[in-house]
Amino acid sequence: MPGPDMLAVKPGSCFGLEVTTAYLTTKAIDSEVKAEVVPSVTVKITLESRLTPLKIKLSVCVQPPLALTRDKFILELGTAKSKTVVLAAFLKGNCSPADLEGSALASYSTPTGIPRLVQCKFRLPLKLVCFPAQPSKMATQKLTIDTNKPSVSLDTLFPDFPDQSDDVQTNALGFQLLAGSKITLLASKTSREYKV
């Protein structure tokens, strides 16, 4: 599960933006995906400022077919130094997204009227678009990827998915995409290749 993605705030900066995500297995609202349960991810955005009062316009964006329950906010920081908004991300369309990255963009003006923008990028978990499945060696299409480095444990590449055994390095993982396709990833134990 991804943790906080904190924007690097320079010392003496008057504004900060932090995004955290938490995985939930609840039925997403307004999804076209034909599955019993469509997972959603809670996205929590905290804005902190030493400037008050401050009017902030916040926009949150994810790549289609991912969607958000709400993507635009107008916030006013009065005497409070921080404000938090919570929204959910889910798979809306019946296909897989090319990217699981999202961004939050806050715009505000300093007391002297200078406009400022602060952006924070975040990654949504892979479990948002697929779930673990039994790996299979039978496939109609196969792809072999050769690398110049030894293959690594798939647990390292896919920390979102549970380790199937604590003692042995995982060299096969199966994924069932919510959009329908099943994928198996094999990491060779003896050569420097992966098979999809």
Accessible surface in RSA format (square Angstrom, percent):
REM  Atomic radii and reference values for relative SASA: ProtOr
REM  Chains: A
REM  Algorithm: Lee & Richards
REM  Probe-radius: 1.40
REM  Slices: 20
REM RES _ NUM      All-atoms   Total-Side   Main-Chain    Non-polar    All polar
REM                ABS   REL    ABS   REL    ABS   REL    ABS   REL    ABS   REL
RES MET A   1   145.37  75.3  95.95  63.5  49.42 117.7  92.24  78.4  53.13  70.4
RES PRO A   2    32.30  23.5  17.75  16.2  14.56  52.9  29.27  24.2   3.03  18.8
RES GLY A   3    38.70  47.7   0.00   N/A  38.70  47.7  26.61  73.0  12.08  27.1
RES PRO A   4    86.86  63.3  66.77  60.9  20.08  73.0  66.77  55.1  20.08 124.8
RES ASP A   5    42.65  29.9  37.09  36.9   5.56  13.2  13.10  30.8  29.55  29.5
RES MET A   6   112.24  58.1  82.52  54.6  29.72  70.8  80.04  68.0  32.20  42.7
RES LEU A   7    52.80  29.4  47.98  34.3   4.82  12.1  52.37  36.8   0.44   1.2
RES ALA A   8    97.31  89.5  68.61 105.9  28.71  65.3  79.11 111.4  18.20  48.2
RES VAL A   9    59.29  39.0  28.22  25.5  31.07  74.9  31.76  27.6  27.52  74.6
RES LYS A  10   164.46  80.2 158.04  97.0   6.42  15.3 104.17  93.8  60.29  64.2
RES PRO A  11   139.80 101.9 107.13  97.7  32.67 118.8 119.50  98.7  20.30 126.2
RES GLY A  12    67.20  82.9   0.00   N/A  67.20  82.9  33.22  91.2  33.98  76.1
RES SER A  13    42.64  36.0  22.91  30.6  19.73  45.4  17.65  37.6  24.99  35.0
RES CYS A  14    34.81  26.3  32.22  35.9   2.59   6.1  12.12  30.7  22.69  24.5
RES PHE A  15     7.89   3.9   0.86   0.5   7.03  18.3   2.90   1.8   4.99  14.3
RES GLY A  16     9.98  12.3   0.00   N/A   9.98  12.3   7.63  20.9   2.36   5.3
RES LEU A  17     0.02   0.0   0.00   0.0   0.02   0.1   0.01   0.0   0.01   0.0
RES GLU A  18    51.36  29.5  50.65  38.3   0.71   1.7   6.79  13.1  44.56  36.4
RES VAL A  19     0.19   0.1   0.02   0.0   0.17   0.4   0.02   0.0   0.17   0.5
RES THR A  20    38.37  27.3  37.80  38.3   0.57   1.4  31.67  42.5   6.70  10.1
RES THR A  21     9.91   7.0   1.10   1.1   8.81  21.0   2.29   3.1   7.61  11.5
RES ALA A  22    43.71  40.2  43.23  66.7   0.48   1.1  43.56  61.3   0.14   0.4
RES TYR A  23    58.83  27.5  41.53  23.6  17.30  45.0  29.20  21.9  29.63  36.5
RES LEU A  24    79.64  44.4  76.56  54.8   3.08   7.7  79.64  55.9   0.00   0.0
RES THR A  25    91.15  64.8  70.25  71.2  20.90  49.8  38.70  52.0  52.45  79.3
RES THR A  26    70.38  50.1  65.46  66.4   4.92  11.7  63.07  84.7   7.31  11.1
RES LYS A  27   111.28  54.3  90.45  55.5  20.82  49.6  80.04  72.0  31.24  33.3
RES ALA A  28     7.52   6.9   0.04   0.1   7.48  17.0   3.88   5.5   3.64   9.6
RES ILE A  29   133.39  75.9 126.24  94.0   7.15  17.2 131.59  94.8   1.79   4.9
RES ASP A  30    94.76  66.4  72.04  71.7  22.71  53.7  32.17  75.7  62.58  62.4
RES SER A  31    26.97  22.8   0.30   0.4  26.66  61.4   0.47   1.0  26.50  37.1
RES GLU A  32   106.76  61.3  93.89  71.0  12.87  30.6  45.23  87.5  61.53  50.2
RES VAL A  33     7.75   5.1   0.00   0.0   7.75  18.7   0.00   0.0   7.75  21.0
RES LYS A  34   174.16  85.0 138.36  84.9  35.79  85.2 116.06 104.5  58.09  61.9
RES ALA A  35    34.08  31.3  14.26  22.0  19.82  45.1  25.21  35.5   8.87  23.5
RES GLU A  36   167.22  96.0 139.99 105.9  27.23  64.8  60.04 116.1 107.18  87.5
RES VAL A  37    76.06  50.0  66.59  60.3   9.47  22.8  66.59  57.9   9.47  25.7
RES VAL A  38     0.00   0.0   0.00   0.0   0.00   0.0   0.00   0.0   0.00   0.0
RES PRO A  39    10.62   7.7  10.62   9.7   0.00   0.0  10.62   8.8   0.00   0.0
RES SER A  40     7.50   6.3   7.50  10.0   0.00   0.0   2.84   6.0   4.66   6.5
RES VAL A  41     0.00   0.0   0.00   0.0   0.00   0.0   0.00   0.0   0.00   0.0
RES THR A  42    33.42  23.8  32.52  33.0   0.90   2.2  25.13  33.8   8.29  12.5
RES VAL A  43     0.00   0.0   0.00   0.0   0.00   0.0   0.00   0.0   0.00   0.0
RES LYS A  44    96.82  47.2  95.89  58.8   0.93   2.2  38.95  35.1  57.87  61.6
RES ILE A  45     0.00   0.0   0.00   0.0   0.00   0.0   0.00   0.0   0.00   0.0
RES THR A  46    23.04  16.4  22.44  22.7   0.60   1.4  13.63  18.3   9.41  14.2
RES LEU A  47     0.00   0.0   0.00   0.0   0.00   0.0   0.00   0.0   0.00   0.0
RES GLU A  48    90.80  52.1  89.91  68.0   0.89   2.1  23.90  46.2  66.90  54.6
RES SER A  49     5.16   4.4   0.00   0.0   5.16  11.9   2.66   5.7   2.51   3.5
RES ARG A  50   143.38  60.2 126.91  64.7  16.47  39.2  69.13  94.5  74.25  45.0
RES LEU A  51    38.18  21.3  35.98  25.7   2.21   5.6  38.18  26.8   0.00   0.0
RES THR A  52    52.20  37.1  22.28  22.6  29.93  71.3   2.03   2.7  50.17  75.8
RES PRO A  53   116.84  85.2 101.29  92.3  15.55  56.5 101.70  84.0  15.14  94.1
RES LEU A  54    10.18   5.7   3.96   2.8   6.22  15.6   8.62   6.1   1.56   4.2
RES LYS A  55   116.01  56.6 102.86  63.1  13.15  31.3  49.73  44.8  66.28  70.6
RES ILE A  56     0.00   0.0   0.00   0.0   0.00   0.0   0.00   0.0   0.00   0.0
RES LYS A  57   119.36  58.2 117.22  71.9   2.14   5.1  60.16  54.2  59.19  63.0
RES LEU A  58     1.61   0.9   0.00   0.0   1.61   4.1   0.04   0.0   1.57   4.2
RES SER A  59    41.04  34.7  39.18  52.3   1.85   4.3  17.06  36.3  23.98  33.6
RES VAL A  60     5.78   3.8   0.00   0.0   5.78  13.9   0.00   0.0   5.78  15.7
RES CYS A  61    68.59  51.9  63.91  71.3   4.68  11.0  24.71  62.6  43.88  47.3
RES VAL A  62    15.10   9.9   3.47   3.1  11.63  28.0   4.03   3.5  11.08  30.0
RES GLN A  63    84.28  47.1  84.28  61.6   0.00   0.0  11.37  24.2  72.90  55.3
RES PRO A  64   105.94  77.2  92.07  83.9  13.87  50.4  92.29  76.2  13.65  84.8
RES PRO A  65    23.07  16.8  15.42  14.1   7.66  27.8  22.71  18.7   0.37   2.3
RES LEU A  66     9.25   5.2   0.00   0.0   9.25  23.3   0.00   0.0   9.25  24.9
RES ALA A  67    18.62  17.1  14.04  21.7   4.58  10.4  18.62  26.2   0.00   0.0
RES LEU A  68    29.37  16.4   5.68   4.1  23.69  59.6   5.68   4.0  23.69  63.8
RES THR A  69    75.96  54.0  39.56  40.1  36.39  86.7  39.25  52.7  36.71  55.5
RES ARG A  70   137.07  57.5 130.23  66.4   6.83  16.3  50.09  68.5  86.97  52.7
RES ASP A  71    65.91  46.2  64.98  64.7   0.93   2.2   7.07  16.6  58.84  58.7
RES LYS A  72   134.04  65.4 127.19  78.0   6.85  16.3  97.35  87.6  36.69  39.1
RES PHE A  73    13.90   7.0  10.29   6.4   3.61   9.4  11.95   7.2   1.95   5.6
RES ILE A  74   111.19  63.3  84.39  62.9  26.80  64.6  84.39  60.8  26.80  72.7
RES LEU A  75    20.42  11.4  18.24  13.0   2.18   5.5  20.42  14.3   0.00   0.0
RES GLU A  76   111.76  64.2 103.66  78.4   8.11  19.3  32.24  62.4  79.53  64.9
RES LEU A  77     0.85   0.5   0.04   0.0   0.81   2.0   0.44   0.3   0.42   1.1
RES GLY A  78    38.11  47.0   0.00   N/A  38.11  47.0  31.65  86.9   6.46  14.5
RES THR A  79   137.66  97.9 114.78 116.4  22.88  54.5  87.18 117.1  50.47  76.3
RES ALA A  80    50.64  46.6  39.69  61.3  10.94  24.9  49.87  70.2   0.76   2.0
RES LYS A  81   117.27  57.2 112.47  69.0   4.80  11.4  85.08  76.6  32.19  34.3
RES SER A  82    51.08  43.2  39.48  52.7  11.60  26.7   5.81  12.4  45.27  63.4
RES LYS A  83    79.54  38.8  74.73  45.9   4.81  11.5  41.76  37.6  37.78  40.2
RES THR A  84    62.75  44.6  36.51  37.0  26.24  62.5  21.76  29.2  40.99  62.0
RES VAL A  85    14.59   9.6  10.39   9.4   4.21  10.1  14.59  12.7   0.00   0.0
RES VAL A  86    93.49  61.5  65.46  59.3  28.03  67.5  65.46  56.9  28.03  76.0
RES LEU A  87     7.39   4.1   0.42   0.3   6.97  17.5   7.04   4.9   0.35   0.9
RES ALA A  88    23.44  21.6  23.09  35.6   0.35   0.8  23.09  32.5   0.35   0.9
RES ALA A  89     0.00   0.0   0.00   0.0   0.00   0.0   0.00   0.0   0.00   0.0
RES PHE A  90     8.18   4.1   8.18   5.1   0.00   0.0   8.18   5.0   0.00   0.0
RES LEU A  91     0.55   0.3   0.55   0.4   0.00   0.0   0.55   0.4   0.00   0.0
RES LYS A  92    68.85  33.6  68.85  42.2   0.00   0.0  33.98  30.6  34.87  37.1
RES GLY A  93    11.79  14.5   0.00   N/A  11.79  14.5  11.37  31.2   0.42   0.9
RES ASN A  94    64.67  44.6  43.26  41.8  21.41  51.5  19.33  46.5  45.34  43.8
RES CYS A  95    69.77  52.8  68.01  75.8   1.76   4.1  34.82  88.2  34.95  37.7
RES SER A  96    48.51  41.0  26.50  35.4  22.01  50.7  24.73  52.7  23.78  33.3
RES PRO A  97    19.57  14.3   1.21   1.1  18.36  66.8   1.79   1.5  17.78 110.5
RES ALA A  98   114.07 104.9  66.14 102.1  47.93 109.0  77.83 109.6  36.24  96.0
RES ASP A  99    57.05  40.0  51.51  51.3   5.54  13.1  20.46  48.1  36.60  36.5
RES LEU A 100    18.28  10.2  17.34  12.4   0.95   2.4  17.34  12.2   0.95   2.6
RES GLU A 101    55.05  31.6  51.99  39.3   3.06   7.3   4.47   8.6  50.58  41.3
RES GLY A 102     3.82   4.7   0.00   N/A   3.82   4.7   3.82  10.5   0.00   0.0
RES SER A 103    23.31  19.7  22.77  30.4   0.54   1.2   5.57  11.9  17.74  24.8
RES ALA A 104     0.00   0.0   0.00   0.0   0.00   0.0   0.00   0.0   0.00   0.0
RES LEU A 105    67.32  37.5  65.68  47.0   1.64   4.1  65.68  46.1   1.64   4.4
RES ALA A 106     0.00   0.0   0.00   0.0   0.00   0.0   0.00   0.0   0.00   0.0
RES SER A 107    34.23  28.9  32.70  43.6   1.53   3.5  20.15  42.9  14.08  19.7
RES TYR A 108    17.08   8.0   7.80   4.4   9.28  24.2   7.15   5.4   9.94  12.2
RES SER A 109    59.20  50.0  48.67  65.0  10.53  24.3  22.79  48.5  36.41  51.0
RES THR A 110    19.45  13.8  14.79  15.0   4.66  11.1  14.79  19.9   4.66   7.0
RES PRO A 111   109.05  79.5  64.40  58.7  44.65 162.3  77.94  64.4  31.10 193.3
RES THR A 112   116.47  82.8  79.93  81.0  36.54  87.1  85.32 114.6  31.14  47.1
RES GLY A 113    49.72  61.3   0.00   N/A  49.72  61.3  28.91  79.3  20.82  46.6
RES ILE A 114    83.06  47.3  81.80  60.9   1.26   3.0  83.06  59.8   0.00   0.0
RES PRO A 115   105.31  76.7  92.41  84.2  12.90  46.9  92.62  76.5  12.69  78.8
RES ARG A 116   111.75  46.9 106.90  54.5   4.84  11.5  24.93  34.1  86.82  52.6
RES LEU A 117   122.35  68.1  93.05  66.6  29.31  73.7  93.10  65.4  29.26  78.7
RES VAL A 118    18.91  12.4  15.29  13.8   3.62   8.7  18.91  16.4   0.00   0.0
RES GLN A 119    76.20  42.6  67.51  49.3   8.70  20.7  15.49  33.0  60.71  46.0
RES CYS A 120     4.01   3.0   2.24   2.5   1.77   4.2   1.77   4.5   2.24   2.4
RES LYS A 121   113.91  55.6  99.93  61.3  13.97  33.3  63.57  57.2  50.34  53.6
RES PHE A 122     2.10   1.0   0.00   0.0   2.10   5.5   2.04   1.2   0.06   0.2
RES ARG A 123   121.78  51.1 121.78  62.1   0.00   0.0  58.92  80.5  62.86  38.1
RES LEU A 124     4.48   2.5   0.00   0.0   4.48  11.3   0.00   0.0   4.48  12.1
RES PRO A 125     4.06   3.0   2.12   1.9   1.94   7.1   4.06   3.4   0.00   0.0
RES LEU A 126    47.14  26.3  45.24  32.4   1.90   4.8  45.24  31.8   1.90   5.1
RES LYS A 127    51.47  25.1  51.22  31.4   0.25   0.6  11.32  10.2  40.15  42.8
RES LEU A 128     0.00   0.0   0.00   0.0   0.00   0.0   0.00   0.0   0.00   0.0
RES VAL A 129     7.11   4.7   6.50   5.9   0.61   1.5   6.50   5.7   0.61   1.6
RES CYS A 130     2.48   1.9   1.15   1.3   1.32   3.1   0.30   0.8   2.17   2.3
RES PHE A 131    96.97  48.5  96.81  60.0   0.15   0.4  96.97  58.8   0.00   0.0
RES PRO A 132    60.10  43.8  46.78  42.6  13.31  48.4  46.97  38.8  13.13  81.6
RES ALA A 133    20.20  18.6   5.33   8.2  14.87  33.8  17.07  24.0   3.14   8.3
RES GLN A 134   145.95  81.6 133.30  97.4  12.64  30.1  56.84 121.0  89.11  67.6
RES PRO A 135    35.61  26.0  21.24  19.4  14.38  52.3  21.49  17.7  14.12  87.8
RES SER A 136    47.61  40.2  36.13  48.2  11.48  26.4  30.89  65.8  16.72  23.4
RES LYS A 137   156.48  76.3 144.55  88.7  11.93  28.4  90.72  81.7  65.76  70.0
RES MET A 138   166.95  86.5 150.66  99.7  16.29  38.8 122.93 104.5  44.02  58.3
RES ALA A 139    62.10  57.1  29.53  45.6  32.57  74.1  40.53  57.1  21.57  57.1
RES THR A 140   137.50  97.8  98.06  99.4  39.43  94.0  86.93 116.8  50.56  76.4
RES GLN A 141   150.50  84.2 134.82  98.5  15.68  37.3  56.18 119.6  94.32  71.5
RES LYS A 142   148.21  72.3 110.35  67.7  37.86  90.1  66.10  59.5  82.12  87.5
RES LEU A 143   105.53  58.8 103.18  73.8   2.35   5.9 105.30  74.0   0.23   0.6
RES THR A 144    67.10  47.7  43.44  44.0  23.66  56.4  24.67  33.1  42.43  64.1
RES ILE A 145    76.62  43.6  73.45  54.7   3.16   7.6  76.62  55.2   0.00   0.0
RES ASP A 146   110.08  77.1  83.51  83.1  26.57  62.8  33.01  77.7  77.07  76.9
RES THR A 147    50.26  35.7  31.44  31.9  18.82  44.9  39.13  52.6  11.13  16.8
RES ASN A 148   123.79  85.4 103.04  99.6  20.74  49.9  40.83  98.3  82.96  80.2
RES LYS A 149   139.87  68.2 139.05  85.3   0.82   2.0  85.02  76.5  54.86  58.4
RES PRO A 150    90.50  66.0  83.78  76.4   6.72  24.4  84.72  69.9   5.79  36.0
RES SER A 151    21.90  18.5   5.70   7.6  16.20  37.3   0.09   0.2  21.80  30.5
RES VAL A 152    64.91  42.7  60.84  55.1   4.07   9.8  64.91  56.4   0.00   0.0
RES SER A 153    21.00  17.7  17.39  23.2   3.61   8.3  15.46  32.9   5.54   7.8
RES LEU A 154     0.00   0.0   0.00   0.0   0.00   0.0   0.00   0.0   0.00   0.0
RES ASP A 155    37.26  26.1  30.88  30.7   6.39  15.1  23.20  54.6  14.06  14.0
RES THR A 156    98.29  69.9  75.66  76.7  22.63  53.9  61.26  82.3  37.03  56.0
RES LEU A 157    86.39  48.1  62.94  45.0  23.45  58.9  65.94  46.3  20.44  55.0
RES PHE A 158    45.82  22.9  42.97  26.6   2.84   7.4  45.22  27.4   0.59   1.7
RES PRO A 159   102.72  74.9  76.30  69.6  26.42  96.0  80.97  66.9  21.75 135.2
RES ASP A 160    25.39  17.8  16.92  16.8   8.47  20.0   5.95  14.0  19.44  19.4
RES PHE A 161     9.59   4.8   2.40   1.5   7.20  18.7   2.54   1.5   7.05  20.2
RES PRO A 162    82.55  60.2  68.27  62.2  14.28  51.9  80.73  66.7   1.82  11.3
RES ASP A 163    65.68  46.0  39.38  39.2  26.30  62.2  22.43  52.8  43.25  43.1
RES GLN A 164   112.80  63.1  76.16  55.7  36.63  87.2  47.31 100.7  65.48  49.7
RES SER A 165    47.12  39.8  39.44  52.6   7.68  17.7  39.99  85.2   7.13  10.0
RES ASP A 166   135.51  94.9  98.99  98.5  36.52  86.4  31.81  74.9 103.70 103.4
RES ASP A 167   140.62  98.5 101.94 101.5  38.68  91.5  34.42  81.0 106.20 105.9
RES VAL A 168    89.99  59.2  81.98  74.2   8.01  19.3  86.52  75.2   3.47   9.4
RES GLN A 169    96.33  53.9  80.63  58.9  15.70  37.4  34.75  74.0  61.58  46.7
RES THR A 170    11.38   8.1   4.97   5.0   6.41  15.3   9.79  13.2   1.59   2.4
RES ASN A 171    45.93  31.7  44.85  43.3   1.09   2.6   1.40   3.4  44.53  43.0
RES ALA A 172    23.85  21.9  21.43  33.1   2.42   5.5  21.43  30.2   2.42   6.4
RES LEU A 173     6.31   3.5   6.31   4.5   0.00   0.0   6.31   4.4   0.00   0.0
RES GLY A 174     2.69   3.3   0.00   N/A   2.69   3.3   0.31   0.9   2.38   5.3
RES PHE A 175    12.46   6.2  12.46   7.7   0.00   0.0  12.46   7.6   0.00   0.0
RES GLN A 176    33.94  19.0  33.94  24.8   0.00   0.0  10.16  21.6  23.78  18.0
RES LEU A 177    29.68  16.5  28.21  20.2   1.47   3.7  28.21  19.8   1.47   4.0
RES LEU A 178    17.00   9.5   4.93   3.5  12.06  30.3   7.24   5.1   9.76  26.3
RES ALA A 179    36.32  33.4   9.93  15.3  26.39  60.0  10.61  14.9  25.71  68.1
RES GLY A 180    47.50  58.6   0.00   N/A  47.50  58.6  29.17  80.1  18.33  41.1
RES SER A 181    67.56  57.1  56.92  76.0  10.64  24.5  25.31  53.9  42.26  59.2
RES LYS A 182   129.84  63.3  98.65  60.5  31.18  74.2  49.05  44.1  80.79  86.1
RES ILE A 183    59.37  33.8  55.21  41.1   4.16  10.0  59.28  42.7   0.08   0.2
RES THR A 184    20.03  14.2  13.40  13.6   6.63  15.8   8.61  11.6  11.42  17.3
RES LEU A 185    21.11  11.8  21.11  15.1   0.00   0.0  21.11  14.8   0.00   0.0
RES LEU A 186    42.74  23.8  42.32  30.3   0.42   1.0  42.32  29.7   0.42   1.1
RES ALA A 187     2.84   2.6   0.74   1.1   2.10   4.8   0.84   1.2   2.00   5.3
RES SER A 188    29.10  24.6  15.96  21.3  13.14  30.3  19.19  40.9   9.91  13.9
RES LYS A 189   151.93  74.1 109.71  67.3  42.21 100.5  68.01  61.2  83.92  89.4
RES THR A 190   137.08  97.5  98.21  99.6  38.87  92.6  80.66 108.3  56.41  85.3
RES SER A 191    50.07  42.3  39.53  52.8  10.54  24.3  42.93  91.4   7.15  10.0
RES ARG A 192   122.09  51.3 117.63  60.0   4.46  10.6  29.98  41.0  92.11  55.8
RES GLU A 193    37.38  21.5  37.21  28.2   0.17   0.4   0.98   1.9  36.39  29.7
RES TYR A 194    28.34  13.2  28.18  16.0   0.16   0.4  20.41  15.3   7.93   9.8
RES LYS A 195    91.46  44.6  90.79  55.7   0.67   1.6  37.22  33.5  54.24  57.8
RES VAL A 196    62.19  40.9  43.40  39.3  18.79  45.3  59.24  51.5   2.95   8.0
END  Absolute sums over single chains surface
CHAIN  1 A    11639.1       9288.5       2350.6       6822.5       4816.6
END  Absolute sums over all chains
TOTAL         11639.1       9288.5       2350.6       6822.5       4816.6
